[in-house]
Amino acid sequence: MIGDNLQKVSDTLLPNVRLVAVSKFHPVAALQAAYDAGQRVFGESHVQELVAKQEVMPKDIEWHFIGHLQTNKVKYMAPFVSLIHAVDSVKLLKEIDKQAQKCNRLIDVLLQVHVAKEETKFGFSPDELVQMLEVGEWKLCGSVRIAGLMAMATNTDNEAQIAEEFDMVHSLFCHVKERFFADAPEFKELSMGMSSDYQIAQQHGSTLVRVGSLIFGEREYH
Ligand SMILES: *Cc1c(COP(=O)(O)O)cnc(C)c1O
């Protein structure tokens, strides 16, 4: 069933859009089923769970961390994580740099942009993002590579609003790329879209969709 779900989602993706299978709260057997069906990119949002699954799953998996990350937990994933999606402060960026250096690695990250009309979402506002990039401390972080932006739309049924928010992030992505990353080919990823809105997201410039429940079913929180 997981294999079929995966196929169904994959069949709807535009060329150049990659699928991150969001496996948080699902058991290793579910991840293994997706792996056996060919999936190699997995997203987790809790550090302990990510580390535990990485230890037992095949080693050719690309592990993405998609949740809110506390600086004191970066060290646990630094040895293996492929992409950290939701960097929302310079402090976090510096800590990732420090831990990457310790592991002798270059870690790719995305900067999280806050556009949703909800108080609780993390991330830089568009203004804060540009300002942070202007200040330029990030340029000293030689062991992290800023590979693009990540955003979540408002949790709403209003598709026009979702489209507008994704559009705004896409414009910001283009602006920031031109202004700060024109000579950085690695700045190319736009992580937008989940089960409920990935179809809209990929129409508005997403290159990485983070899909969980459509593949694995509903999560059981405990
Ligand atoms: C859980 C989660 C997803 C996946 O959500 P689904 O609705 O199950 O597809 C995507 N992005 C982030 C940041 C998440 O925490």
The ligand as a Tripos MOL2 file, in Angstrom:
@<TRIPOS>MOLECULE
LIG
   15    15     1     0     0
SMALL
NO_CHARGES

@<TRIPOS>ATOM
      1 C1          4.7970   16.8020    9.0090 C.3       1 LIG1
      2 C2          5.3430   17.7830    8.0570 C.ar      1 LIG1
      3 C3          5.0910   17.6520    6.6720 C.ar      1 LIG1
      4 C4          4.2330   16.5720    6.0670 C.3       1 LIG1
      5 O1          2.8830   16.7660    6.3560 O.3       1 LIG1
      6 P1          1.7390   15.8980    5.6340 P.3       1 LIG1
      7 O2          0.5370   16.7370    5.7720 O.co2     1 LIG1
      8 O3          1.6460   14.6170    6.3860 O.co2     1 LIG1
      9 O4          2.1480   15.6890    4.2280 O.co2     1 LIG1
     10 C5          5.6980   18.5860    5.8340 C.ar      1 LIG1
     11 N1          6.4780   19.5710    6.3040 N.ar      1 LIG1
     12 C6          6.7350   19.7150    7.6170 C.ar      1 LIG1
     13 C7          7.5920   20.8440    8.0580 C.3       1 LIG1
     14 C8          6.1660   18.8390    8.5360 C.ar      1 LIG1
     15 O5          6.4200   19.0090    9.8420 O.3       1 LIG1
@<TRIPOS>BOND
     1     1     2 1
     2     2     3 ar
     3     2    14 ar
     4     3     4 1
     5     3    10 ar
     6     4     5 1
     7     5     6 1
     8     6     7 2
     9     6     8 1
    10     6     9 1
    11    10    11 ar
    12    11    12 ar
    13    12    13 1
    14    12    14 ar
    15    14    15 1
@<TRIPOS>SUBSTRUCTURE
     1 LIG1         1 GROUP 0 **** ****
